[in-house]
């Protein structure tokens, strides 16, 4: 399954909001450098979909706010 994600880094709290079927807004506490926000993003998404972190990967947008993630079940 592929989902589109918009990431808001440096947020006060970590949370995920579903905008549409495959579009999510994810707030992460981590800063957007040294891959910290991406790591926290994968952690939040894996908890939301109840899959291991190893099953979530960023396939597009590693250095962008807008990303495409693949979730393998």
ZIHU-V307567 format. One record per run of one state. SS is the DSSP state (hx for helix, st for strand, lp for the rest). FROM is the first residue (numbers start at 1). LEN is the number of residues. Records with the same first field share a line. If there is no record, write none. Layout:
BEGIN
SS=FROM-LEN  FROM-LEN
END
This chain:
BEGIN
lp=1-1  9-6  21-2  28-8  50-3  61-5  72-2
st=2-7  15-6  23-5  56-5  66-6
hx=36-14  53-3
END
